[in-house]
Amino acid sequence: MQYLQGIQTAAPIYNGEITGPVRAYCDADYGTDEDRKSISDYFFLFASAAISWQAKKQIMVAESTVKSEYAGLTHTAKG
């Protein structure tokens, strides 16, 4: 607990410079769960550090891998 108290105001320092673009990666599996719904996941990187990520079951049953990947890409764009 002392460690967490000591770092609650800590933040990464980049010397005031943007070291590169924010990169996004996403993927989706195709209906591997029991209910045949795919799972989408994404993560965003800034300066080689993960700044945001999520995995979420899709609300629809995709009819193909293309539709599953497209739904994952849409989910990433909203992230």
C-alpha positions as CSV (number, residue, x, y, z in Angstrom):
1,M,0.0,0.0,0.0
2,Q,2.9,2.4,0.7
3,Y,4.2,1.8,-2.8
4,L,0.8,2.6,-4.3
5,Q,0.5,5.8,-2.2
6,G,3.9,6.9,-3.3
7,I,3.2,6.6,-7.1
8,Q,-0.3,7.8,-7.3
9,T,0.9,11.1,-8.9
10,A,3.6,9.4,-11.0
11,A,3.4,9.7,-14.8
12,P,5.7,8.8,-17.7
13,I,8.0,11.6,-18.9
14,Y,8.8,12.0,-22.5
15,N,10.9,15.1,-22.3
16,G,8.1,17.1,-23.8
17,E,8.5,15.4,-27.1
18,I,6.2,13.1,-29.0
19,T,8.4,10.1,-29.8
20,G,6.2,8.6,-32.5
21,P,2.6,7.9,-33.5
22,V,0.0,6.1,-31.5
23,R,-0.2,2.6,-32.9
24,A,-3.3,0.4,-32.8
25,Y,-3.5,-3.3,-33.2
26,C,-6.7,-5.4,-33.3
27,D,-7.7,-9.0,-33.8
28,A,-10.8,-11.1,-33.6
29,D,-11.4,-14.9,-33.4
30,Y,-14.1,-16.4,-35.4
31,G,-16.9,-17.9,-33.3
32,T,-14.9,-20.1,-31.1
33,D,-17.1,-19.7,-28.0
34,E,-20.1,-22.0,-27.3
35,D,-22.6,-19.4,-28.5
36,R,-20.6,-18.9,-31.8
37,K,-20.0,-15.2,-31.0
38,S,-16.5,-14.0,-31.8
39,I,-14.2,-12.1,-29.4
40,S,-12.5,-8.9,-30.5
41,D,-9.5,-7.4,-28.8
42,Y,-7.4,-4.3,-29.3
43,F,-4.5,-2.4,-27.8
44,F,-3.0,1.0,-28.4
45,L,0.7,1.7,-28.0
46,F,2.5,5.1,-27.4
47,A,6.2,5.2,-27.2
48,S,6.3,1.4,-27.0
49,A,4.0,1.4,-23.9
50,A,0.4,0.0,-23.9
51,I,-1.9,2.9,-23.1
52,S,-5.3,1.2,-23.7
53,W,-6.6,-2.3,-24.3
54,Q,-9.8,-4.3,-24.2
55,A,-11.2,-7.7,-25.2
56,K,-14.9,-8.0,-25.7
57,K,-17.4,-10.6,-27.0
58,Q,-19.1,-9.4,-30.1
59,I,-22.9,-8.9,-29.9
60,M,-23.6,-10.6,-33.2
61,V,-22.9,-14.0,-34.6
62,A,-20.5,-13.4,-37.6
63,E,-21.2,-15.4,-40.7
64,S,-17.6,-15.3,-41.9
65,T,-14.1,-14.5,-40.7
66,V,-14.2,-11.2,-42.7
67,K,-17.3,-10.1,-40.8
68,S,-15.7,-11.0,-37.5
69,E,-12.5,-9.0,-38.3
70,Y,-14.6,-6.1,-39.6
71,A,-16.6,-6.0,-36.4
72,G,-13.3,-6.1,-34.4
73,L,-11.9,-3.2,-36.5
74,T,-15.0,-1.2,-35.8
75,H,-14.7,-1.9,-32.1
76,T,-11.1,-0.7,-32.2
77,A,-12.0,2.6,-34.0
78,K,-14.5,3.3,-31.2
79,G,-11.8,2.6,-28.6
